[in-house]
Amino acid sequence: MITFDDNARIILICGKNDAVLGYLEDTLHVTIQLRGNVFSFNGGKNECKRAGEALTYLYAHTKEQLCNVSDAMTAIRMTQDQDSQFAYKSIHTKQKIVKSRSINQSKYIDLMQNKAIVFGLGAAGTGKTYLAVASAAAMLEKNMVDRIVLVRPAVEAGENLGFLPGDMHEKVDPYLQPLLNALNEILGAQYVMKAFENNLIEVAPLAFMRGRTLSHSFIILDEAQNATREQLKMFLTRFGNGSKMVINGDPSQSDLKHNKNALTEVVNIVSNIPDIGIVKFVYGDVVRHHLVGQILHAFENDNTCDKS
């Protein structure tokens, strides 16, 4: 049994129509009963212990917002390794607080705070892009960097989109939309618009990085699995004084016709450099709808399709 003092917070952690309790019961194969402010559990000893730890985690990290199934998933992940030094990390901006939702996300945030260059490798939905943008936004607000530079290879995902009209900004925007969406959510659309006008935020295709030195900047290269080895080498050597650099990608999802393992090769080459950090996300780190992780896992285990 577990007893909590704040009845209002108890209502929040149960979720709408007790959705959080239902998810914990289904996932951990336990039965949870709430009477007053006391939770009791029926099931296997270890499973009941994990359910109690998950609810304790939610209670400790919930203030005013109603919890949902995603929060329950996070609580289960975060309590699997409670002794880890990375058990909980957060990124603070003026508009919102972004919290880690898995141990690997916590490691990722920690590395971005303490290393000059960080590689985030893993499947879609693991929070690589969002957390990198949040870290960049926090550093820009605190004047720890002078600008944010968002970079992505202009490689189409298996489709020929043909000629795109407009100036460079308009041509590149479709490729960088996930980064821009994250910026708008974290900093607010008005702030982002003014930041673009004042050159505090810059977007550019990877090919335009050649010949530049990026100092006092937070530079994010997204979808790096679509960069060649030569492009990645070029990008890494743009690093200047006072900068942070984050390179994100899923090595299993390259849209290149040749040299598909470039990102993995480059990570192996630089892995022993002390001020470079590497995080490898797994399907258990997926923080979108819980079905996304299951879908990715199903594709990974399917032997009937071409994985090239």
C-alpha positions as CSV (number, residue, x, y, z in Angstrom):
1,M,0.0,0.0,0.0
2,I,1.0,3.6,-0.7
3,T,-0.5,6.7,1.0
4,F,-0.3,10.2,-0.5
5,D,-1.3,13.3,1.4
6,D,-2.5,15.6,-1.4
7,N,-5.9,14.5,-2.6
8,A,-6.0,17.0,-5.4
9,R,-2.7,15.6,-6.8
10,I,-4.0,12.0,-6.4
11,I,-6.8,12.9,-8.8
12,L,-4.3,14.3,-11.3
13,I,-2.0,11.2,-11.3
14,C,-5.0,8.8,-11.9
15,G,-5.7,10.5,-15.2
16,K,-9.0,11.1,-17.0
17,N,-11.4,8.3,-16.2
18,D,-8.5,6.6,-14.3
19,A,-6.7,6.1,-17.6
20,V,-3.3,6.1,-15.9
21,L,-4.3,3.4,-13.4
22,G,-5.7,1.3,-16.3
23,Y,-2.5,1.6,-18.3
24,L,-0.4,0.6,-15.2
25,E,-2.7,-2.4,-14.6
26,D,-2.6,-3.6,-18.2
27,T,1.2,-3.1,-18.6
28,L,2.3,-4.5,-15.2
29,H,-0.4,-7.1,-14.8
30,V,-1.6,-5.9,-11.5
31,T,-4.8,-4.6,-10.0
32,I,-4.8,-1.2,-8.4
33,Q,-7.4,0.0,-5.9
34,L,-7.8,3.6,-4.5
35,R,-9.7,4.2,-1.3
36,G,-9.4,7.7,0.0
37,N,-5.7,8.6,-0.3
38,V,-4.5,5.0,-0.1
39,F,-3.4,2.9,-3.1
40,S,-3.4,-0.9,-2.8
41,F,-2.0,-3.4,-5.2
42,N,-2.7,-7.0,-6.1
43,G,-0.4,-9.1,-8.3
44,G,3.2,-10.3,-8.4
45,K,5.5,-8.8,-5.8
46,N,7.8,-7.2,-8.3
47,E,5.0,-5.9,-10.5
48,C,3.2,-4.4,-7.5
49,K,6.5,-2.8,-6.5
50,R,6.9,-1.2,-9.9
51,A,3.3,0.0,-10.0
52,G,3.9,1.7,-6.6
53,E,7.2,3.3,-7.8
54,A,5.5,4.6,-11.0
55,L,2.7,6.2,-9.0
56,T,5.2,7.7,-6.6
57,Y,7.2,9.1,-9.5
58,L,4.0,10.7,-11.0
59,Y,3.0,12.1,-7.6
60,A,6.5,13.7,-7.1
61,H,6.6,15.2,-10.6
62,T,3.0,16.3,-11.0
63,K,1.8,19.8,-9.9
64,E,-1.3,21.0,-11.8
65,Q,-1.6,19.0,-15.0
66,L,-3.8,15.9,-15.4
67,C,-1.6,12.9,-16.2
68,N,-2.1,10.7,-19.3
69,V,-1.0,7.4,-20.6
70,S,2.3,9.0,-22.0
71,D,3.1,10.1,-18.4
72,A,2.4,6.6,-17.2
73,M,4.8,5.2,-19.8
74,T,7.4,7.7,-18.7
75,A,7.0,6.8,-15.0
76,I,7.5,3.1,-15.8
77,R,10.7,3.8,-17.8
78,M,12.1,6.2,-15.2
79,T,11.6,3.9,-12.3
80,Q,13.3,0.9,-14.0
81,D,16.7,2.4,-13.1
82,Q,16.1,4.6,-10.0
83,D,19.8,4.4,-8.9
84,S,21.0,6.0,-12.2
85,Q,22.5,9.4,-11.9
86,F,20.4,10.3,-14.9
87,A,17.1,9.5,-13.3
88,Y,15.6,12.9,-14.0
89,K,16.6,15.9,-16.0
90,S,14.8,19.0,-17.2
91,I,15.4,22.0,-19.5
92,H,14.0,25.3,-18.4
93,T,12.8,28.1,-20.8
94,K,10.7,31.1,-20.1
95,Q,7.6,29.5,-21.8
96,K,7.9,25.9,-20.5
97,I,9.8,23.3,-18.7
98,V,10.8,20.3,-20.8
99,K,11.4,17.1,-18.8
100,S,13.1,13.9,-19.7
101,R,10.9,10.9,-20.2
102,S,13.4,8.1,-20.3
103,I,16.9,7.3,-18.9
104,N,18.4,7.8,-22.4
105,Q,16.7,11.2,-22.7
106,S,18.2,12.2,-19.4
107,K,21.6,11.1,-20.5
108,Y,21.1,13.1,-23.7
109,I,20.2,16.3,-21.8
110,D,23.1,15.8,-19.5
111,L,25.6,15.4,-22.4
112,M,24.2,18.5,-24.2
113,Q,24.8,20.5,-21.0
114,N,28.3,19.2,-20.4
115,K,29.8,18.2,-23.8
116,A,30.8,20.4,-26.8
117,I,29.5,18.0,-29.4
118,V,26.7,15.4,-29.0
119,F,25.4,12.6,-31.3
120,G,21.8,11.4,-30.7
121,L,21.2,8.2,-32.6
122,G,17.9,6.3,-32.7
123,A,14.5,5.8,-34.1
124,A,11.8,8.4,-34.8
125,G,9.8,9.6,-31.8
126,T,12.6,9.3,-29.2
127,G,12.8,13.0,-28.6
128,K,16.1,13.7,-30.2
129,T,15.1,16.8,-32.2
130,Y,12.7,18.2,-29.6
131,L,15.2,18.0,-26.7
132,A,18.0,19.4,-28.8
133,V,15.8,22.4,-29.8
134,A,14.8,22.9,-26.2
135,S,18.4,22.9,-25.1
136,A,19.3,25.4,-27.8
137,A,16.4,27.6,-26.8
138,A,17.3,27.6,-23.2
139,M,20.9,28.6,-24.0
140,L,19.8,31.4,-26.3
141,E,17.5,32.8,-23.7
142,K,20.3,32.8,-21.1
143,N,22.7,34.5,-23.6
144,M,25.0,31.4,-23.4
145,V,25.1,31.4,-27.2
146,D,24.4,34.2,-29.7
147,R,22.3,32.3,-32.1
148,I,20.7,28.9,-33.1
149,V,21.7,27.4,-36.4
150,L,19.4,24.7,-37.7
151,V,20.8,22.4,-40.5
152,R,19.5,19.5,-42.4
153,P,20.6,17.6,-45.6
154,A,18.1,18.5,-48.4
155,V,17.5,14.8,-49.3
156,E,14.0,13.7,-50.2
157,A,12.6,10.6,-48.4
158,G,12.4,8.3,-51.4
159,E,10.3,10.8,-53.4
160,N,11.2,13.2,-56.2
161,L,9.6,16.5,-55.2
162,G,11.0,18.3,-58.2
163,F,11.7,22.0,-58.4
164,L,10.7,24.0,-55.3
165,P,9.9,27.7,-55.9
166,G,11.0,30.6,-53.7
167,D,14.1,31.8,-52.0
168,M,16.5,29.7,-50.0
169,H,14.5,30.1,-46.8
170,E,11.3,28.9,-48.5
171,K,13.1,26.0,-50.2
172,V,14.6,24.7,-46.9
173,D,11.6,25.3,-44.6
174,P,9.8,22.0,-45.6
175,Y,12.9,20.0,-44.6
176,L,13.3,21.8,-41.3
177,Q,9.6,21.9,-40.3
178,P,10.0,19.5,-37.3
179,L,12.7,21.8,-35.9
180,L,10.6,24.9,-36.5
181,N,7.6,23.4,-34.9
182,A,9.6,22.6,-31.8
183,L,11.0,26.1,-31.7
184,N,7.5,27.6,-31.9
185,E,6.2,25.4,-29.1
186,I,9.1,26.0,-26.8
187,L,9.8,29.7,-27.4
188,G,6.5,30.9,-28.9
189,A,5.8,31.8,-32.5
190,Q,6.2,35.6,-32.0
191,Y,9.6,35.2,-30.3
192,V,10.7,32.9,-33.1
193,M,9.6,35.3,-35.8
194,K,11.5,38.2,-34.2
195,A,14.5,35.9,-33.7
196,F,14.6,35.1,-37.4
197,E,14.3,38.8,-38.2
198,N,17.2,39.6,-35.9
199,N,19.3,36.7,-37.2
200,L,19.2,35.0,-33.8
201,I,17.9,31.9,-35.5
202,E,19.2,30.7,-38.9
203,V,18.2,27.8,-41.1
204,A,20.4,26.4,-43.8
205,P,20.9,23.2,-45.9
206,L,24.0,21.2,-45.0
207,A,25.7,22.1,-48.3
208,F,25.7,25.8,-47.3
209,M,27.9,25.1,-44.3
210,R,31.1,24.7,-46.3
211,G,33.7,27.4,-45.7
212,R,32.0,28.7,-42.5
213,T,33.1,28.8,-38.9
214,L,30.2,28.8,-36.4
215,S,31.3,30.4,-33.1
216,H,29.1,31.1,-30.1
217,S,26.2,29.2,-31.7
218,F,24.1,26.2,-30.9
219,I,24.1,24.2,-34.1
220,I,21.7,21.3,-34.7
221,L,22.1,18.9,-37.6
222,D,18.9,16.9,-38.0
223,E,18.4,13.8,-40.1
224,A,22.2,13.3,-40.2
225,Q,21.7,9.7,-41.6
226,N,21.2,11.5,-44.9
227,A,24.6,13.1,-45.0
228,T,27.7,11.6,-46.6
229,R,30.9,10.9,-44.7
230,E,32.5,13.9,-46.4
231,Q,29.6,16.2,-45.5
232,L,29.7,15.1,-41.9
233,K,33.4,15.7,-41.7
234,M,32.9,19.1,-43.2
235,F,30.1,19.9,-40.8
236,L,32.0,18.8,-37.7
237,T,35.0,21.0,-38.7
238,R,32.7,24.1,-38.8
239,F,32.8,24.0,-35.0
240,G,33.9,27.3,-33.4
241,N,34.7,28.8,-30.0
242,G,31.8,29.0,-27.5
243,S,29.6,26.7,-29.6
244,K,27.5,23.6,-28.9
245,M,26.8,21.1,-31.7
246,V,24.2,18.3,-31.8
247,I,24.0,15.8,-34.6
248,N,20.9,13.7,-34.7
249,G,19.9,10.8,-36.9
250,D,18.6,7.3,-37.3
251,P,21.3,5.2,-39.0
252,S,18.7,2.6,-40.0
253,Q,16.6,5.1,-42.0
254,S,19.0,6.6,-44.5
255,D,17.6,7.9,-47.8
256,L,21.0,8.0,-49.5
257,K,21.4,5.6,-52.4
258,H,25.1,5.1,-51.6
259,N,27.2,5.3,-48.4
260,K,24.2,4.6,-46.2
261,N,26.4,3.9,-43.2
262,A,28.2,7.2,-43.1
263,L,26.7,8.4,-39.8
264,T,27.7,5.2,-38.1
265,E,31.2,5.3,-39.5
266,V,31.7,8.9,-38.4
267,V,30.4,8.2,-34.9
268,N,32.9,5.3,-34.6
269,I,35.8,7.5,-35.8
270,V,35.1,10.3,-33.2
271,S,33.8,8.1,-30.3
272,N,37.1,8.3,-28.3
273,I,37.3,12.1,-28.3
274,P,36.7,13.2,-24.7
275,D,34.5,16.2,-25.4
276,I,32.1,14.3,-27.7
277,G,29.1,12.5,-26.3
278,I,27.0,9.8,-27.9
279,V,23.6,8.6,-26.9
280,K,22.0,5.6,-28.6
281,F,18.2,5.6,-28.2
282,V,16.1,2.4,-28.3
283,Y,12.5,1.7,-29.1
284,G,11.7,1.8,-25.4
285,D,12.6,5.5,-25.5
286,V,9.8,6.4,-28.0
287,V,7.7,9.1,-26.4
288,R,5.0,9.4,-29.1
289,H,1.9,7.2,-28.9
290,H,2.8,3.8,-27.4
291,L,1.9,2.2,-30.7
292,V,4.8,3.9,-32.5
293,G,7.4,1.9,-30.5
294,Q,5.5,-1.3,-31.3
295,I,5.3,-0.5,-35.0
296,L,9.0,0.3,-35.2
297,H,9.8,-2.9,-33.4
298,A,7.5,-4.9,-35.7
299,F,9.3,-3.5,-38.8
300,E,12.7,-4.2,-37.2
301,N,11.7,-7.9,-36.8
302,D,10.1,-8.3,-40.2
303,N,12.2,-10.4,-42.6
304,T,9.9,-10.1,-45.6
305,C,10.7,-6.6,-46.6
306,D,13.8,-4.9,-47.9
307,K,15.5,-3.0,-45.1
308,S,18.0,-1.3,-47.3
